[in-house]
């Protein structure tokens, strides 16, 4: 009896991959449905045995590291152009393989060509390289193959990746300036405290004069840095390891992501960025013809935020019960109170101020009424994808506005902060010198 390899989603939204025996594909799908699964992909299982097995692909090289999103975006755009020009898919892939500079991408394209020559579809071939092509990418290709519109789907996929990459680069560029200023300031201040202040301290000790409180504080701080300089790199590394350890558990991961969403100033930026990415992902999948359950499941994974993942999981469960998207989105977009988040606010903020800020914002929703209403209108009119794109465009602009506002605010704040520290050091060092000159005169 033939065997069919299938992928499906169970009642909890988890992905299932297995093989089932059935006489026909229709019988296989019926058997899978009886098991309580929703079929997302099914194909005849091809077994290769002994001497009939083909040799593996040749020409692969050792590749270290991952394929960058920028490189995948460029590859997708080039593939869409070649397909729009009418070239066969194998010829297009071979052209791009010969041009690929990244070893990981080139090896993946070699595997893809090998699988297609063996009878696999493009989506199945891409599925053999999950480190390069994620589920969103593969499912959109599969939808394009099913609808006979692979060129159009590739263009949409390239547009989606380019917009996502543009948003990511915009945020990175905005954060580079303050990060550079802070690191440079730390290096300069550390040099002053380790090399300059101790020389003044020796001079003050020679005159045996009483030092002002500001100077005493500066000398004590300099001594602490001189004797415990190794704590300067250890403290931030310890904080990063603490975050990495706690977020390795589901409880800590949810608490950390909720903490980021509730942060003052930076929290709204994280929230708007995640909304823009999630709505654009869902809109692209719906436009491409991916089933709504599978589209929501992929969007949940693409959000990269445990709070949004919880909301999309609740929406999935509600849709299985016959509900719409807008109703559960409104209900479950309000995160529950979380002890892990409270703990993060106590660790990284003042013991009183941090928890107080969290309690004031604990009832705020991660999806505001505008998003919910747009989704509701989209479902009523049958233009859900259009409304999701409008939401994504709106939040892209808001992210740009918030980022520009933060940069405009951070630059003078950094200058004032650094100027205050330098002024404090200068005053603390020269006050005893002025007193010495007066005594000598």
C-alpha positions as CSV (number, residue, x, y, z in Angstrom):
1,X,0.0,0.0,0.0
2,X,1.4,3.5,-0.8
3,X,2.6,5.7,1.9
4,X,1.9,9.4,2.2
5,X,4.1,11.9,4.0
6,X,2.1,14.7,5.6
7,X,2.4,17.9,7.7
8,X,-0.5,19.0,9.8
9,X,-1.5,21.1,12.8
10,X,-3.1,19.5,15.8
11,X,-5.8,21.0,18.0
12,X,-3.2,22.8,20.1
13,X,-1.7,24.5,17.1
14,X,1.5,22.3,17.1
15,X,3.0,21.1,13.9
16,X,2.9,17.3,13.2
17,X,5.0,15.5,10.6
18,X,4.3,11.8,10.0
19,X,3.7,9.1,7.4
20,X,0.3,7.3,6.8
21,X,-0.6,4.3,4.8
22,X,-3.5,4.8,2.4
23,X,-4.7,3.6,-1.0
24,X,-5.2,7.2,-2.4
25,X,-4.4,10.7,-1.4
26,X,-8.1,11.3,-0.5
27,X,-8.1,8.3,1.8
28,X,-4.9,9.6,3.4
29,X,-6.4,13.0,4.1
30,X,-9.6,11.4,5.5
31,X,-7.4,9.2,7.8
32,X,-5.5,12.3,9.0
33,X,-8.7,14.2,9.7
34,X,-10.0,11.3,11.8
35,X,-6.8,11.6,13.8
36,X,-7.8,15.2,14.7
37,X,-5.3,17.0,12.5
38,X,-5.6,19.8,10.0
39,X,-3.6,18.9,6.9
40,X,-1.3,21.6,5.5
41,X,0.9,19.5,3.2
42,X,0.7,15.9,1.8
43,X,2.8,14.1,-0.8
44,X,3.5,10.6,-1.9
45,X,6.4,9.2,0.2
46,X,9.3,8.1,-2.1
47,X,11.5,5.5,-0.7
48,X,15.1,5.0,-2.0
49,X,16.7,1.7,-1.3
50,X,20.1,0.2,-1.8
51,X,21.7,0.6,-5.2
52,X,18.8,2.6,-6.7
53,X,19.6,5.6,-4.4
54,X,21.0,8.6,-6.1
55,X,24.3,10.0,-5.1
56,X,24.4,13.2,-3.1
57,X,24.8,16.6,-4.7
58,X,28.4,17.5,-5.7
59,X,30.1,20.9,-5.5
60,X,29.3,21.8,-1.9
61,X,31.9,23.6,0.2
62,X,32.4,24.1,3.9
63,X,30.3,27.1,5.1
64,X,30.4,28.7,8.5
65,X,27.7,30.9,9.8
66,X,24.1,31.7,8.7
67,X,22.7,33.2,5.6
68,X,22.0,36.9,6.3
69,X,18.5,38.2,5.7
70,X,19.9,40.8,3.3
71,X,21.4,38.0,1.1
72,X,18.2,36.0,1.2
73,X,16.2,39.2,0.2
74,X,18.5,39.8,-2.8
75,X,18.3,36.2,-3.9
76,X,14.5,36.3,-3.7
77,X,14.3,39.5,-5.8
78,X,16.7,38.0,-8.4
79,X,14.7,34.8,-8.6
80,X,11.4,36.7,-9.1
81,X,13.0,38.7,-11.9
82,X,14.3,35.5,-13.6
83,X,10.9,33.8,-13.3
84,X,9.1,36.8,-14.6
85,X,11.4,36.7,-17.6
86,X,10.2,33.1,-18.3
87,X,13.3,31.1,-17.5
88,X,12.9,27.5,-16.3
89,X,13.2,27.2,-12.5
90,X,16.3,24.9,-12.8
91,X,18.1,27.3,-15.0
92,X,17.2,30.2,-12.8
93,X,18.5,28.4,-9.7
94,X,21.7,27.4,-11.5
95,X,22.4,31.0,-12.5
96,X,21.9,32.2,-9.0
97,X,23.9,29.4,-7.5
98,X,26.9,30.4,-9.7
99,X,26.6,34.0,-8.5
100,X,26.1,33.3,-4.8
101,X,28.9,34.7,-2.7
102,X,27.7,33.2,0.6
103,X,28.7,29.5,1.0
104,X,25.7,28.6,3.0
105,X,23.3,30.0,0.4
106,X,25.3,28.3,-2.4
107,X,25.2,24.9,-0.7
108,X,21.4,25.3,-0.1
109,X,20.9,26.0,-3.8
110,X,23.0,23.0,-4.8
111,X,20.7,20.9,-2.5
112,X,17.6,22.5,-4.0
113,X,18.7,21.8,-7.6
114,X,19.5,18.2,-6.6
115,X,16.0,17.7,-5.1
116,X,14.2,19.2,-8.0
117,X,16.1,17.0,-10.5
118,X,14.9,14.1,-8.3
119,X,11.3,15.0,-8.8
120,X,10.6,17.3,-5.8
121,X,8.7,20.5,-6.1
122,X,10.4,23.9,-5.4
123,X,8.7,24.2,-2.0
124,X,9.7,20.7,-1.0
125,X,13.3,21.3,-2.2
126,X,13.5,24.6,-0.2
127,X,12.1,22.6,2.8
128,X,15.4,20.6,2.8
129,X,17.2,23.7,3.9
130,X,15.3,25.0,7.0
131,X,18.3,27.1,8.2
132,X,18.0,29.2,5.1
133,X,14.3,29.1,4.1
134,X,11.8,29.4,7.0
135,X,8.3,28.2,7.1
136,X,6.9,31.5,5.9
137,X,9.1,31.3,2.8
138,X,8.3,27.7,2.0
139,X,4.5,28.0,2.5
140,X,4.3,31.0,0.2
141,X,6.2,29.1,-2.5
142,X,3.8,26.2,-2.0
143,X,0.8,28.5,-2.3
144,X,2.3,29.9,-5.5
145,X,2.8,26.4,-7.0
146,X,-0.7,25.4,-6.1
147,X,-2.2,28.5,-7.7
148,X,0.0,28.6,-10.7
149,X,1.3,32.0,-9.8
150,X,4.8,31.4,-8.7
151,X,6.1,34.6,-10.3
152,X,3.6,36.8,-8.5
153,X,4.2,35.1,-5.2
154,X,8.0,35.5,-5.6
155,X,7.4,39.2,-6.2
156,X,5.3,39.6,-3.1
157,X,7.8,37.6,-1.1
158,X,10.6,39.8,-2.3
159,X,8.6,42.9,-1.4
160,X,7.8,41.6,2.0
161,X,11.5,40.7,2.7
162,X,12.7,44.1,1.5
163,X,10.2,46.0,3.7
164,X,11.2,43.9,6.7
165,X,14.9,44.4,6.0
166,X,14.3,48.1,5.6
167,X,12.6,48.4,9.0
168,X,15.4,46.4,10.6
169,X,18.1,48.5,9.1
170,X,16.3,51.7,10.0
171,X,16.3,50.7,13.7
172,X,19.9,49.5,13.6
173,X,21.1,52.7,12.0
174,X,19.2,54.8,14.6
175,X,20.8,52.9,17.5
176,X,24.4,53.0,16.2
177,X,25.0,56.7,17.1
178,X,24.0,56.5,20.8
179,X,25.7,53.1,21.2
180,X,29.0,54.5,19.8
181,X,28.7,57.6,22.0
182,X,28.1,55.6,25.2
183,X,30.9,53.2,24.5
184,X,33.3,56.0,23.7
185,X,32.3,57.9,26.9
186,X,32.8,54.8,29.0
187,X,36.3,54.3,27.6
188,X,37.3,57.9,28.2
189,X,35.9,58.1,31.7
190,X,37.5,54.8,32.6
191,X,40.9,56.2,31.4
192,X,40.4,59.4,33.4
193,X,39.5,57.4,36.6
194,X,42.4,55.0,36.3
195,X,45.2,57.2,35.0
196,X,44.4,60.9,35.7
197,X,42.6,60.9,39.0
198,X,45.3,58.8,40.9
199,X,48.0,61.4,39.9
200,X,46.0,64.2,41.4
201,X,45.4,62.0,44.5
202,X,49.2,61.7,45.0
203,X,49.5,65.4,44.8
204,X,46.7,66.0,47.3
205,X,48.3,63.5,49.8
206,X,51.7,65.4,49.6
207,X,50.1,68.6,50.7
208,X,48.1,66.8,53.4
209,X,45.1,69.1,53.0
210,X,41.5,68.5,53.8
211,X,39.6,67.6,50.6
212,X,36.0,68.7,49.7
213,X,33.3,66.1,49.7
214,X,33.1,66.0,45.9
215,X,36.8,65.3,45.7
216,X,36.6,62.6,48.3
217,X,33.8,60.9,46.4
218,X,35.8,61.1,43.1
219,X,38.9,59.7,44.8
220,X,36.9,56.8,46.3
221,X,35.3,56.0,43.0
222,X,38.7,56.1,41.2
223,X,40.2,53.7,43.8
224,X,37.3,51.4,43.4
225,X,37.7,51.3,39.6
226,X,41.5,50.9,39.9
227,X,41.2,47.9,42.3
228,X,38.0,46.3,40.8
229,X,38.5,47.2,37.1
230,X,37.7,43.6,36.1
231,X,34.1,44.2,37.2
232,X,33.5,46.6,34.3
233,X,33.3,43.8,31.7
234,X,32.0,41.2,34.2
235,X,28.9,43.1,35.2
236,X,27.4,43.5,31.7
237,X,28.4,40.0,30.7
238,X,26.7,38.7,33.9
239,X,23.6,40.6,33.1
240,X,23.5,39.1,29.6
241,X,24.1,35.6,30.9
242,X,21.3,36.1,33.5
243,X,18.9,37.2,30.7
244,X,20.0,34.3,28.5
245,X,19.5,31.8,31.3
246,X,16.1,33.0,32.4
247,X,14.7,33.3,28.9
248,X,15.7,29.7,28.1
249,X,12.6,28.7,30.1
250,X,9.1,29.5,28.9
251,X,8.2,31.4,32.1
252,X,11.3,33.6,31.9
253,X,10.9,34.2,28.2
254,X,7.3,35.4,28.5
255,X,8.3,37.6,31.5
256,X,11.2,39.2,29.6
257,X,9.3,39.9,26.4
258,X,6.4,41.4,28.5
259,X,9.1,43.5,30.3
260,X,10.4,44.8,27.0
261,X,6.8,45.8,25.9
262,X,6.1,47.6,29.2
263,X,9.4,49.6,29.3
264,X,9.1,53.3,29.3
265,X,10.2,55.1,26.1
266,X,11.5,51.9,24.4
267,X,8.4,49.7,25.1
268,X,6.2,51.4,22.5
269,X,8.9,51.0,19.9
270,X,9.2,47.3,20.5
271,X,5.4,46.9,20.4
272,X,4.9,48.9,17.2
273,X,7.8,47.0,15.5
274,X,6.3,43.7,16.4
275,X,2.8,44.7,15.2
276,X,4.2,45.9,11.9
277,X,6.1,42.7,11.3
278,X,3.2,40.4,12.4
279,X,0.5,42.1,10.4
280,X,2.6,42.3,7.3
281,X,3.5,38.6,7.6
282,X,-0.2,37.6,8.0
283,X,-1.3,39.9,5.2
284,X,1.3,38.5,2.9
285,X,0.4,34.9,3.7
286,X,-3.4,35.5,3.3
287,X,-2.8,37.3,0.0
288,X,-0.7,34.3,-1.2
289,X,-3.5,31.9,-0.5
290,X,-2.1,30.1,2.5
291,X,-4.9,28.7,4.7
292,X,-5.7,31.0,7.6
293,X,-4.8,28.4,10.3
294,X,-1.4,27.8,8.8
295,X,-1.0,31.6,8.2
296,X,-1.7,32.3,11.9
297,X,0.7,29.6,13.0
298,X,3.5,31.0,10.8
299,X,2.8,34.5,12.0
300,X,3.0,33.3,15.6
301,X,6.4,32.0,15.0
302,X,7.6,35.0,13.0
303,X,6.6,37.4,15.8
304,X,9.6,36.4,17.9
305,X,7.7,37.6,21.0
306,X,6.2,35.2,23.6
307,X,3.4,37.7,24.4
308,X,2.3,37.9,20.8
309,X,2.7,34.2,20.4
310,X,0.2,33.6,23.2
311,X,-2.3,36.0,21.6
312,X,-2.0,34.3,18.2
313,X,-2.4,30.9,19.8
314,X,-5.6,32.0,21.5
315,X,-6.8,33.3,18.1
316,X,-6.0,30.0,16.5
317,X,-8.0,28.1,19.1
318,X,-11.0,30.5,18.8
319,X,-11.1,30.2,15.0
320,X,-11.2,26.4,15.4
321,X,-14.3,27.0,17.5
322,X,-15.9,29.0,14.7
323,X,-15.0,32.5,15.9
324,X,-13.5,35.4,13.9
325,X,-10.0,36.9,14.3
326,X,-11.0,40.3,15.6
327,X,-13.0,39.1,18.7
328,X,-10.2,36.9,20.3
329,X,-7.6,39.5,19.2
330,X,-9.4,42.1,21.3
331,X,-9.9,39.8,24.3
332,X,-6.4,38.2,24.4
333,X,-4.3,41.2,23.4
334,X,-4.3,42.2,27.1
335,X,-1.4,40.2,28.7
336,X,-2.0,38.7,32.1
337,X,-0.1,39.8,35.2
338,X,3.2,38.0,35.2
339,X,5.5,37.5,38.2
340,X,8.5,37.2,35.9
341,X,8.0,40.6,34.5
342,X,7.6,42.1,38.0
343,X,10.9,40.4,38.9
344,X,12.7,42.0,35.9
345,X,11.3,45.4,36.8
346,X,12.6,44.9,40.4
347,X,16.1,43.8,39.1
348,X,16.6,46.4,36.4
349,X,14.7,49.3,37.9
350,X,14.3,50.8,41.4
351,X,12.7,48.5,43.8
352,X,9.8,50.9,44.2
353,X,9.6,52.7,40.9
354,X,9.9,49.6,38.6
355,X,7.0,47.6,40.1
356,X,4.9,50.8,40.3
357,X,5.4,51.5,36.6
358,X,4.5,47.9,35.7
359,X,1.3,48.0,37.8
360,X,0.2,51.2,36.1
361,X,0.7,49.6,32.7
362,X,-0.3,46.0,33.4
363,X,-3.8,46.4,31.8
364,X,-2.6,48.0,28.6
365,X,-3.3,46.0,25.4
366,X,-0.6,45.1,22.9
367,X,-3.1,45.6,20.0
368,X,-5.1,48.9,20.2
369,X,-8.6,49.4,19.0
370,X,-7.5,50.7,15.6
371,X,-5.8,47.4,14.7
372,X,-8.8,45.3,16.0
373,X,-11.3,47.5,14.1
374,X,-9.2,47.3,10.8
375,X,-9.1,43.5,11.1
376,X,-12.8,43.4,11.8
377,X,-13.6,45.5,8.8
378,X,-11.3,43.3,6.7
379,X,-13.2,40.2,7.7
380,X,-16.6,41.8,7.1
381,X,-15.6,43.0,3.6
382,X,-13.5,40.0,2.6
383,X,-10.4,42.2,2.3
384,X,-8.5,41.1,5.3
385,X,-5.1,41.2,3.5
386,X,-5.6,44.8,2.4
387,X,-6.5,45.9,5.9
388,X,-3.5,44.1,7.3
389,X,-1.2,45.8,4.9
390,X,-2.7,49.2,5.8
391,X,-2.0,48.4,9.5
392,X,1.6,47.4,8.7
393,X,2.2,50.5,6.7
394,X,0.7,52.7,9.5
395,X,2.9,51.1,12.1
396,X,6.0,51.3,9.9
397,X,5.5,55.0,9.7
398,X,4.9,55.2,13.5
399,X,8.1,53.2,14.1
400,X,10.0,55.7,11.9
401,X,8.4,58.6,13.8
402,X,9.2,57.1,17.2
403,X,12.7,56.3,16.2
404,X,13.4,59.8,14.9
405,X,11.9,61.2,18.1
406,X,14.0,59.0,20.3
407,X,17.2,60.0,18.4
408,X,16.3,63.7,18.6
409,X,15.8,63.3,22.4
410,X,18.8,61.0,23.1
411,X,21.4,63.2,21.5
412,X,21.0,66.2,23.8
413,X,20.4,64.0,26.8
414,X,23.7,62.2,26.1
415,X,25.5,65.5,25.7
416,X,24.0,66.8,28.9
417,X,24.8,63.6,30.8
418,X,28.4,63.4,29.6
419,X,28.9,67.1,30.1
420,X,27.6,66.8,33.7
421,X,30.0,63.9,34.5
422,X,33.0,65.7,32.9
423,X,32.1,69.0,34.8
424,X,31.8,67.1,38.1
425,X,35.3,65.6,37.6
426,X,36.8,68.9,36.6
427,X,35.2,70.7,39.6
428,X,36.2,67.9,42.0
429,X,39.8,68.0,40.9
430,X,40.3,71.8,40.8
431,X,38.5,72.7,44.0
432,X,41.5,71.4,46.1
433,X,43.9,73.1,43.8
434,X,42.2,76.5,44.2
435,X,42.3,75.9,48.0
436,X,46.0,75.1,47.9
437,X,46.8,78.2,45.9
438,X,44.9,80.3,48.3
439,X,46.7,78.8,51.3
440,X,50.1,79.2,49.6
441,X,49.4,82.9,48.8
